[in-house]
């Protein structure tokens, strides 16, 4: 009933606005145009025949947004979170498709791009948003222009470029949990042709989870980043932009390994008890058995004296060169290099004992090169075509120690992967008449991957088997190494029509094909689990309409879609016995299933009066397996046809407003946003109660005041206004435990903006 009411509210909210618009249609106000680059060229958002949401950098600053995870609930059909014990690792799911593993070998169905550069590592893709022009979220396959691994969509981030005038901005934010942020940017013209933009960002706060072992906070954040952007304009058609960014992050991981139930090794009876190592433990969040995990009123965990951590260093550089008005058209070259190192440690058992923990270290780098031509072939034909090359590699070591199994063991996995991608693509825009346009695009790709894996199991017959840092105490080790190399060639394609029904209404439809590349599994216990696994394929049909109505005071966008997936890649995490009869943690990726996702998305923006802006969205999504033979732990096989996909809630919705009024000495704006997320299954393929994430209702609000004739403003903001307590993620290892994490409680603060 609640879902129905939310859907009804938003779909029919525009009805009372009609009379208001009719009365005020003569007034000179309305919704602004938004320029996007979703099709590798500049277009207004209402003329792009795809489902896209764009959020400006100013809006992000006003909402005290610090990273992409803060966009959760603002984008129709999108789920945005993070992986367990990987705070920088983004989990993007669009229309039921997204990331399935944090390790680099798994890839993602939703690609994050920054200034035209794909970010291939999930571990680093939860981007900190500062000095951003806009964020564009493209829903549905985008393979022809963006390449493989975009079967779910693309998150396109555009940073601000230098201007030729001296100006700058500083934003200072303070909030609870000792939050303190600084965002700063300045344009520094050097001469008529050369200009520099410097920007920096600091975000720091304490954690909101109390460690019952010593009373300390868990989940602290300390992020610092600086970006330099240099722009050269020759004045005769050649432009170049060089971007260089450095990020240093030292975070505590707030993930809780205490979802155990009776029969599991970490299970603790409800209530606090004395731990053998001192301090206290606490009961499971996942009781009673057979029910979803639930968040307590106060967020607590138990952690040993070894504090959780997630430290990352990222260095990246990009050179974009543009030759305008050549004989070929506009030629663009984008060259990029990125490297990172990450060290993570997580005590995963949720007790004060050393029962289960993970130490992960990753070093990676990527090189990309794209050459693209935007050409006008004739008066009615535009063509975008080009070449693409990328090479990425990483070394990843994971030390997973389990002491609750007998005997205890330490499982050390070392991954070494190299991957290259090559592609040729073309996308045409053909005006068949003044109102009818045809789009035809295709991309041919070759992906090659080589993987080497070494696995060592250190067994402790005396039941100790614990390690500190890189030191291990063990009686003997069991080793094996394996490797694989393979390549895949595949293609993406799109055919679409869009028709201008009126000056302000666009109808469109398209069919498309995309794929997610194959690969090898790096985090394995059984040599055969390395694979390879094959590409997954998606075939999509989408029909939509975009309209600016009532003298540009109401924007209403509607689309329906259906995605058919074949050879769907699914991650399987399990515990099994190795050849010696010891318990080991296994991982594999299976081309296990065919699946269908289909639904409807409605998005509106309204300006009923000169002072009021209202926006809302609702998505209805069906996401089920069509065919999925699944082998249970007992060896039996069941078909999961009809089971729901992971991270695919049936209904998501939001509703917000901005109201501005004059005061005696300035201007004030009150904003609020309500966000609803239906229940979903987080990690379990079996739709178990314990993997269920409850439905969520969140309200964010802020009040901004800008004095007259000044260059500063003040913004009071609050997130999770009602101080609701929710589980945000559940990582379930069958028969072992569930690692749970929480949505933050109410957070409030104040931001000061200074401009010059």
C-alpha positions in Angstrom: 0.0 0.0 0.0 2.8 2.4 0.9 4.5 1.8 -2.5 1.2 2.5 -4.3 0.7 5.7 -2.4 4.2 7.0 -3.2 3.7 6.2 -6.9 0.3 7.9 -7.0 1.6 11.0 -5.2 4.3 11.7 -7.7 2.5 10.7 -10.8 -0.5 13.0 -10.0 1.4 15.8 -8.3 1.5 17.7 -11.6 -2.3 17.9 -11.7 -2.8 20.8 -9.3 0.1 22.6 -10.9 -1.8 23.0 -14.1 -4.1 25.7 -12.9 -1.2 27.5 -11.3 0.8 27.5 -14.5 -2.2 28.7 -16.5 -2.4 31.8 -14.2 1.3 32.6 -14.3 2.3 31.6 -17.8 2.8 35.2 -18.9 5.4 35.8 -16.3 9.0 35.7 -17.5 10.4 32.7 -15.6 10.8 29.0 -16.1 13.2 26.1 -16.0 16.7 26.6 -17.2 18.3 24.7 -20.1 20.9 22.1 -19.1 23.8 21.2 -21.5 25.2 17.7 -21.4 27.8 15.7 -23.2 26.1 12.3 -23.0 26.6 11.6 -26.7 30.2 12.8 -26.9 29.0 16.2 -28.1 27.2 19.1 -26.5 23.3 18.9 -26.5 20.6 20.2 -24.2 19.3 17.5 -22.0 15.8 17.6 -23.5 17.1 17.0 -27.0 19.1 13.9 -26.1 17.0 10.8 -26.8 18.2 8.7 -23.8 17.2 8.6 -20.2 19.6 10.9 -18.4 19.7 12.8 -15.1 22.1 15.8 -14.7 23.0 17.4 -11.3 25.0 20.6 -11.3 28.0 21.2 -9.1 26.2 24.1 -7.4 23.4 21.8 -6.3 26.0 19.3 -5.0 27.7 22.0 -2.9 24.4 23.3 -1.5 23.4 19.8 -0.4 26.8 19.2 1.3 27.5 16.3 -1.0 31.1 14.9 -0.8 31.0 11.8 -3.0 28.9 9.9 -5.5 27.3 7.8 -2.7 25.5 10.9 -1.6 23.5 10.9 -4.8 21.6 7.8 -3.6 17.9 8.5 -4.0 18.3 11.4 -6.4 18.7 9.4 -9.7 15.7 7.3 -10.9 16.4 3.6 -11.1 19.9 3.9 -9.5 21.3 2.3 -6.4 24.6 3.8 -5.1 26.5 2.4 -2.2 29.9 1.0 -1.3 31.5 -2.4 -0.8 32.2 -4.0 2.5 35.6 -3.0 3.9 36.2 -0.9 0.7 35.0 2.6 1.5 36.3 3.9 -1.9 34.7 1.1 -3.9 31.4 2.1 -5.5 28.4 -0.2 -6.0 26.5 1.3 -8.8 23.3 -0.5 -9.9 21.2 1.0 -12.6 17.9 -0.8 -13.5 19.1 -3.9 -11.6 22.6 -4.1 -13.1 25.9 -3.1 -11.6 29.0 -4.2 -9.7 29.2 -7.7 -8.3 32.7 -7.7 -6.7 35.1 -5.1 -5.3 38.2 -6.7 -6.7 39.4 -5.3 -10.0 39.0 -8.6 -11.9 35.2 -8.4 -11.8 34.5 -5.1 -13.5 31.2 -3.4 -13.4 28.1 -2.9 -15.6 28.0 0.8 -14.8 31.0 2.7 -15.9 32.2 5.9 -14.1 34.0 8.3 -16.4 35.8 11.5 -15.3 36.3 14.1 -18.1 35.9 11.5 -20.7 38.2 8.9 -19.0 36.7 5.5 -18.0 37.6 4.5 -14.4 38.2 0.7 -14.6 38.9 0.0 -11.0 35.8 -0.4 -8.7 38.1 0.1 -5.7 38.6 3.8 -6.7 35.4 4.7 -8.4 33.5 6.2 -5.4 34.7 9.6 -6.5 34.9 12.6 -4.2 32.9 15.4 -5.8 34.6 18.8 -5.6 34.9 21.6 -8.2 32.5 19.7 -10.4 30.6 21.3 -13.3 27.9 18.5 -13.3 27.3 14.8 -12.9 25.4 13.0 -15.7 23.8 9.6 -15.0 22.9 7.8 -18.2 20.6 4.9 -17.7 20.6 1.8 -20.0 23.4 0.4 -22.2 25.8 2.9 -23.6 28.2 0.6 -25.5 28.5 2.3 -28.8 30.0 5.6 -27.5 31.4 4.5 -24.1 32.5 0.9 -24.7 32.2 -2.4 -22.9 31.1 -2.6 -19.3 28.3 -0.1 -19.7 25.4 -2.5 -19.9 23.7 -0.8 -16.9 24.7 2.8 -17.7 27.3 5.5 -17.3 28.1 8.0 -14.6 29.8 10.9 -16.4 31.5 13.4 -14.2 32.6 16.7 -15.7 35.0 18.9 -13.7 35.2 22.7 -14.0 37.6 24.1 -16.6 39.6 27.3 -16.2 38.1 30.6 -17.2 40.0 33.7 -18.5 39.0 35.9 -15.5 40.3 36.0 -12.0 37.7 34.5 -9.6 37.5 32.0 -6.8 35.4 30.2 -4.3 35.9 28.8 -0.8 33.4 26.7 1.0 33.9 25.8 4.7 31.7 23.2 6.4 31.4 22.2 10.0 29.0 19.5 11.4 28.5 16.9 14.0 30.9 14.0 14.5 33.6 16.7 14.4 33.1 17.1 10.6 35.2 19.8 9.0 35.4 20.3 5.2 37.1 22.8 3.0 36.5 23.2 -0.7 38.5 25.9 -2.6 39.0 26.8 -6.2 40.6 29.8 -8.1 41.0 30.8 -11.7 44.4 32.3 -12.4 44.7 33.6 -16.0 48.4 33.6 -17.1 48.0 35.4 -20.4 45.5 35.7 -23.2 46.0 32.1 -24.3 46.9 30.3 -21.1 44.8 30.0 -17.9 45.2 27.9 -14.7 42.6 26.6 -12.2 43.7 25.3 -8.8 41.2 23.5 -6.6 41.5 21.5 -3.4 39.3 19.5 -1.0 39.5 18.3 2.6 36.9 16.1 4.2 37.2 14.9 7.7 34.9 13.5 10.4 34.8 11.0 13.2 33.0 7.7 12.8 29.4 7.2 14.0 29.8 3.6 15.3 31.1 3.0 18.8 33.6 0.2 19.4 32.5 -1.5 22.6 36.1 -2.8 23.1 37.5 0.5 24.1 34.8 3.1 23.4 36.6 4.5 20.3 34.8 5.6 17.1 34.8 3.4 14.0 34.6 4.7 10.5 36.5 8.0 10.6 37.3 9.8 7.4 40.3 11.9 6.4 40.5 12.8 2.7 42.7 15.4 1.0 42.8 16.1 -2.7 44.2 18.8 -5.0 43.7 19.3 -8.7 45.5 21.6 -11.2 43.9 22.3 -14.5 45.8 24.2 -17.2 44.0 25.4 -20.4 45.6 26.6 -23.6 43.6 28.3 -26.3 45.6 29.1 -29.4 42.9 31.4 -30.8 43.0 29.6 -34.2 41.1 26.4 -33.4 43.5 24.4 -31.2 42.7 23.9 -27.5 44.4 21.8 -24.9 43.4 21.0 -21.3 45.8 19.3 -18.9 44.4 18.0 -15.6 46.4 16.6 -12.7 44.9 15.3 -9.5 46.5 13.9 -6.3 44.3 12.3 -3.6 45.4 11.0 -0.1 42.8 9.2 2.0 43.1 7.7 5.5 39.8 6.1 6.6 38.6 3.7 9.1 36.3 1.0 7.7 32.9 1.0 9.6 31.8 -2.4 8.6 30.4 -4.8 11.2 30.9 -8.5 11.2 28.1 -9.4 13.6 25.2 -10.8 11.6 25.7 -14.3 12.9 22.8 -16.6 13.9 22.8 -19.8 16.0 25.0 -22.4 14.6 27.5 -20.0 13.2 30.9 -19.5 14.8 30.6 -15.9 15.7 27.1 -16.2 17.2 26.7 -14.4 20.5 23.6 -14.7 22.7 21.6 -11.5 22.8 22.8 -8.9 25.3 26.3 -7.9 26.2 28.6 -10.4 27.8 32.2 -10.3 29.0 34.7 -11.3 26.3 37.7 -13.5 27.0 40.0 -10.7 25.9 38.3 -8.1 28.0 35.7 -5.5 27.0 32.2 -6.6 25.8 30.5 -8.3 22.9 27.0 -7.9 21.8 24.1 -9.8 20.3 23.4 -10.4 16.6 21.5 -7.8 14.5 20.1 -10.7 12.5 17.8 -12.4 15.0 15.3 -14.0 15.2 16.4 -16.6 12.7 14.6 -16.3 9.4 14.0 -12.5 9.6 16.0 -9.6 8.0 18.8 -7.9 9.9 17.7 -4.7 11.7 19.6 -1.7 12.9 19.7 -0.9 16.6 18.9 2.6 18.0 22.6 3.0 18.8 25.3 1.8 16.4 27.8 -0.4 18.1 30.3 -3.0 17.1 33.1 -5.0 18.7 36.5 -4.7 17.3 39.9 -5.9 18.5 42.7 -3.5 19.4 43.8 -3.7 15.8 41.9 -0.8 14.3 40.2 -1.0 10.9 41.7 1.1 8.1 41.3 1.9 4.5 44.2 4.1 3.2 44.4 5.0 -0.4 46.7 7.1 -2.6 45.6 8.1 -6.1 47.6 10.1 -8.8 46.0 10.8 -12.2 46.8 13.0 -15.1 44.8 13.7 -18.3 45.6 15.6 -21.5 42.7 16.6 -23.7 43.5 18.2 -27.1 40.9 19.6 -29.5 41.4 20.6 -33.1 38.4 22.6 -34.3 37.4 23.3 -37.9 39.7 20.8 -39.5 38.9 19.2 -42.9 37.6 16.1 -40.9 35.6 18.1 -38.5 36.4 18.5 -34.8 39.2 16.1 -33.7 39.5 15.3 -30.0 42.3 13.3 -28.3 42.1 12.3 -24.7 45.2 10.7 -23.1 45.2 9.6 -19.4 47.3 7.9 -16.8 46.2 6.8 -13.3 47.9 4.9 -10.5 46.8 4.0 -7.0 47.7 2.0 -4.0 45.3 0.8 -1.3 45.8 -0.8 2.1 42.7 -2.1 3.9 42.4 -4.0 7.2 39.1 -5.2 8.6 38.3 -7.1 11.7 35.3 -9.0 10.4 34.0 -11.1 13.2 32.3 -8.4 15.2 33.8 -9.5 18.5 36.9 -8.5 20.6 38.6 -11.8 19.6 40.9 -12.3 16.6 38.4 -14.7 14.9 38.2 -13.4 11.4 39.9 -10.6 9.6 41.1 -9.4 6.2 44.3 -7.6 5.2 44.2 -6.3 1.6 46.8 -4.5 -0.4 46.4 -3.4 -4.0 48.5 -1.5 -6.5 47.1 -0.6 -9.9 47.5 1.6 -12.9 45.7 2.4 -16.1 46.5 4.1 -19.4 43.8 5.2 -21.8 43.8 6.8 -25.2 40.8 7.9 -27.3 40.9 9.7 -30.6 37.4 10.9 -31.7 36.1 12.9 -34.7 32.9 14.9 -34.7 32.1 15.5 -38.3 29.2 17.0 -40.3 29.1 14.8 -43.4 26.3 16.8 -45.0 23.5 19.2 -44.0 21.5 16.4 -42.5 24.2 13.9 -41.3 26.5 14.2 -38.3 28.9 11.5 -37.5 31.0 10.7 -34.4 33.7 8.1 -34.9 37.0 7.1 -33.5 39.5 4.7 -31.9 40.0 3.6 -28.4 42.8 1.9 -26.5 43.3 1.1 -22.8 45.7 -0.9 -20.7 45.3 -1.6 -17.0 47.1 -3.8 -14.5 47.1 -4.5 -10.9 48.7 -6.5 -8.1 46.4 -7.5 -5.3 47.2 -9.4 -2.1 44.5 -10.5 0.4 45.2 -12.2 3.7 42.0 -13.7 5.0 42.4 -15.2 8.4 39.8 -17.4 10.0 40.1 -18.7 13.6 36.6 -19.9 14.3 37.2 -23.0 12.0 39.2 -25.9 13.4 42.0 -25.8 12.8 42.4 -22.1 12.1 44.0 -21.0 8.9 45.2 -18.0 7.1 44.4 -17.9 3.3 46.7 -15.6 1.3 45.8 -14.9 -2.3 48.0 -12.9 -4.6 46.5 -11.7 -7.9 48.4 -10.3 -10.9 46.3 -9.1 -13.8 47.0 -7.3 -17.1 44.1 -6.3 -19.4 44.0 -4.5 -22.8 41.1 -3.1 -24.6 40.9 -1.9 -28.2 37.9 -0.6 -30.1 36.7 1.2 -33.2 33.4 3.0 -33.1 31.0 5.2 -35.1 27.7 6.8 -34.3 25.6 8.7 -36.8 22.8 11.3 -36.4 20.7 11.5 -39.6 17.9 14.1 -40.1 15.3 12.3 -42.1 13.1 15.4 -42.0 12.8 18.6 -39.9 11.3 16.6 -37.1 12.4 13.0 -37.6 16.0 11.8 -36.8 17.6 8.4 -37.1 20.6 7.3 -35.0 22.7 4.3 -36.0 25.8 3.3 -34.1 28.2 0.4 -33.6 31.4 -0.5 -31.8 33.7 -3.4 -32.3 35.9 -4.3 -29.3 38.7 -6.7 -28.5 39.4 -7.4 -24.8 42.5 -9.4 -23.7 43.1 -10.5 -20.1 46.0 -12.4 -18.5 45.7 -13.5 -14.8 48.1 -15.2 -12.5 47.0 -16.3 -9.0 49.0 -17.8 -6.1 47.2 -19.1 -3.1 48.7 -20.2 0.2 46.9 -21.7 3.1 48.7 -21.5 6.4 47.2 -24.0 8.8 47.5 -23.9 12.6 47.0 -27.2 14.2 47.3 -25.6 17.7 44.4 -23.3 17.0 46.4 -20.1 17.0 46.9 -19.2 13.3 46.7 -15.5 13.8 48.8 -12.9 12.2 49.8 -9.3 12.9 50.6 -7.2 9.9 52.7 -9.3 7.5 53.8 -11.7 10.2 52.1 -15.2 10.3 52.4 -17.9 12.8 51.7 -21.3 11.2 52.8 -24.9 11.3 52.7 -25.5 7.5 51.4 -24.1 4.3 49.5 -25.5 1.4 50.3 -23.8 -1.9 49.1 -23.7 -5.5 49.4 -21.4 -8.4 47.4 -21.1 -11.5 47.0 -18.7 -14.5 44.9 -18.0 -17.5 45.0 -15.9 -20.7 42.2 -15.3 -23.1 40.7 -12.7 -25.4 37.2 -11.8 -26.4 35.9 -9.9 -29.4 32.4 -8.6 -29.3 30.2 -5.7 -30.6 27.8 -3.1 -29.4 25.1 -1.5 -31.6 22.3 0.9 -31.4 19.4 1.9 -33.8 17.0 4.6 -32.7 14.5 7.1 -33.9 13.4 10.4 -32.3 10.6 12.6 -33.4 9.9 16.2 -32.5 6.2 16.1 -31.7 6.2 19.8 -31.0 8.8 22.5 -30.3 9.0 21.3 -26.7 8.2 17.6 -26.9 10.4 14.8 -28.1 9.4 11.2 -28.5 12.1 8.6 -29.0 12.7 4.9 -29.1 15.8 2.6 -29.7 17.0 -0.9 -29.6 20.6 -1.6 -28.6 23.0 -4.4 -27.8 25.9 -4.2 -25.3 28.2 -6.5 -23.5 30.3 -6.8 -20.3 33.7 -8.3 -21.0 34.8 -11.7 -19.9 37.7 -12.4 -17.5 39.3 -14.5 -14.8 38.6 -14.8 -11.1 41.5 -13.7 -8.9 40.3 -14.4 -5.4 40.0 -18.2 -5.5 40.6 -21.2 -3.3 40.0 -23.9 -5.9 42.2 -23.7 -9.0 39.3 -24.4 -11.3 37.4 -21.3 -10.0 39.8 -19.1 -12.0 37.7 -19.5 -15.1 37.6 -18.0 -17.6 34.1 -16.6 -17.5 32.5 -15.3 -20.7 31.0 -11.9 -21.6 27.4 -11.2 -20.6 25.2 -9.8 -23.3 22.2 -7.4 -23.0 19.6 -6.5 -25.6 17.5 -3.5 -24.9 14.4 -1.8 -26.1 13.4 1.6 -24.7 10.7 4.1 -25.6 10.4 7.5 -24.0 9.1 11.1 -24.2 10.7 14.4 -23.0 8.6 17.5 -22.8 8.8 21.1 -21.6 5.2 22.2 -21.0 3.2 25.2 -19.9 5.6 27.9 -21.2 8.7 26.0 -19.9 7.4 25.7 -16.4 6.9 22.0 -16.3 9.4 19.4 -17.5 8.0 15.9 -17.7 10.1 12.9 -18.9 8.8 9.4 -19.1 10.4 6.2 -20.4 9.7 2.5 -20.4 12.4 -0.1 -21.0 13.1 -3.9 -21.2 16.6 -5.4 -20.9 17.2 -9.1 -21.8 20.4 -10.5 -20.4 22.2 -13.7 -21.5 25.1 -15.4 -19.7 24.7 -13.0 -16.8 27.8 -12.8 -14.7 27.1 -13.6 -11.0 29.5 -13.7 -8.1 29.3 -16.8 -5.8 31.0 -16.7 -2.4 31.0 -20.0 -0.4 32.9 -22.1 2.1 34.0 -25.6 1.2 36.5 -28.3 2.0 39.8 -28.4 0.2 41.7 -31.6 -0.7 42.9 -32.0 2.9 39.5 -31.6 4.4 40.1 -28.1 5.8 37.5 -25.3 5.6 38.4 -22.7 2.9 36.7 -19.6 1.5 35.9 -20.0 -2.2 35.0 -17.4 -4.8 33.8 -17.7 -8.4 32.0 -15.8 -11.2 29.5 -17.8 -13.1 27.8 -17.2 -16.5 24.9 -18.6 -14.7 21.7 -17.0 -15.8 19.4 -15.4 -18.2 17.5 -12.4 -16.7 15.1 -9.7 -17.6 14.8 -6.2 -16.2 11.9 -4.0 -17.2 10.1 -1.0 -15.9 9.0 2.6 -16.1 10.7 5.8 -15.0 9.0 9.2 -14.5 10.9 12.4 -13.7 9.5 15.9 -13.5 10.7 19.4 -12.7 8.3 22.3 -12.1 8.3 26.1 -11.6 4.7 26.8 -10.4 5.7 30.3 -9.2 8.8 32.5 -9.7 9.9 31.5 -6.2 9.1 27.8 -6.1 10.8 24.8 -7.8 9.5 21.3 -7.3 11.0 18.1 -8.6 10.3 14.4 -8.2 10.8 11.0 -9.8 9.6 7.4 -9.4 10.8 4.1 -10.9 9.0 0.8 -11.0 11.3 -2.1 -11.7 10.8 -5.8 -12.4 14.2 -7.6 -12.2 14.1 -11.4 -12.2 16.1 -14.4 -13.3 14.5 -16.2 -16.3 16.7 -19.3 -16.0 19.3 -20.0 -13.3 20.2 -23.6 -12.3 21.8 -23.1 -8.9 23.7 -25.7 -6.9 23.1 -25.7 -3.2 25.7 -26.4 -0.6 24.2 -29.9 -0.2 24.7 -30.6 -3.9 21.0 -30.3 -4.9 20.2 -28.1 -7.9 17.3 -25.7 -8.0 16.2 -23.2 -10.7 16.1 -19.7 -9.4 13.8 -18.5 -12.2 11.5 -15.8 -10.8 14.0 -14.9 -8.0 14.7 -11.2 -7.8 18.1 -9.7 -8.8 20.4 -8.2 -6.2 20.2 -4.4 -5.5 17.0 -4.1 -7.5 14.2 -2.6 -5.4 10.7 -2.6 -7.0 10.0 1.0 -6.4 12.3 4.0 -5.8 11.0 7.6 -5.5 11.9 11.1 -4.5 10.1 14.4 -4.1 11.7 17.7 -3.3 11.3 21.5 -3.5 13.2 24.8 -3.3 11.5 27.9 -2.1 13.2 31.3 -2.3 11.9 34.5 -0.8 13.2 38.0 -0.1 14.2 39.2 3.3 14.9 42.7 4.4 18.6 42.4 3.7 19.0 39.4 1.4 17.6 36.2 -0.1 16.7 33.0 1.6 16.1 29.5 0.1 14.5 26.6 1.9 15.1 23.2 0.3 13.9 19.7 1.2 14.1 16.2 -0.4 12.2 13.1 0.5 13.8 9.8 -0.7 12.1 6.4 -0.7 13.7 3.0 -1.4 11.7 -0.2 -1.5 13.2 -3.3 0.2 15.8 -5.2 -1.8 18.1 -8.2 -1.6 21.7 -7.2 -1.2 24.1 -10.0 -1.8 22.4 -13.4 -1.6 21.4 -15.1 -4.8 18.7 -17.0 -2.9 16.7 -14.0 -1.7 17.3 -15.0 1.9 15.7 -13.0 4.7 19.1 -12.1 6.1 20.2 -10.5 2.8 17.1 -8.3 2.8 17.6 -4.5 3.1 14.5 -2.9 4.6 12.6 -0.1 2.8 13.9 3.3 3.7 12.4 6.7 4.1 14.8 9.6 4.3 14.4 13.4 4.4 17.2 15.9 3.8 16.8 19.7 4.2 18.8 22.9 4.0 18.2 26.6 4.5 20.5 29.1 2.6 20.8 32.8 3.1 22.6 35.2 0.9 22.9 38.9 2.0 22.5 41.6 -0.5 25.6 43.1 -2.1 27.9 40.5 -0.6 30.0 37.7 -1.9 29.2 35.2 0.8 26.3 33.0 1.8 25.5 30.6 4.7 23.8 27.3 4.5 22.3 25.3 7.3 21.7 21.6 6.3 20.6 18.4 7.8 20.6 14.8 6.5 18.3 12.1 7.6 16.1 14.7 9.4 13.9 12.1 11.2 17.0 10.3 12.5 16.0 6.9 11.1 18.1 3.8 11.7 18.6 1.5 8.8 20.8 -1.3 7.5 22.5 -0.1 4.3 24.2 -3.3 3.2 24.5 -7.0 4.1 27.3 -9.2 2.9 26.2 -12.8 3.4 28.6 -15.7 3.2 26.3 -18.7 3.2 26.5 -20.6 6.5 29.1 -18.3 8.0 28.0 -14.8 8.9 26.5 -11.6 7.5 28.6 -8.4 7.5 26.2 -5.6 8.0 26.7 -1.8 7.7 24.4 1.1 8.6 23.1 4.2 7.0 24.3 7.3 8.9 22.1 8.7 11.6 20.9 12.3 11.5 23.8 14.6 10.5 23.6 18.4 10.6 26.0 21.2 9.9 26.6 24.7 8.5 28.5 25.7 5.4 29.9 29.1 4.5 30.6 30.1 0.9 32.9 32.9 -0.1 33.2 34.1 -3.7 35.4 36.7 -5.4 
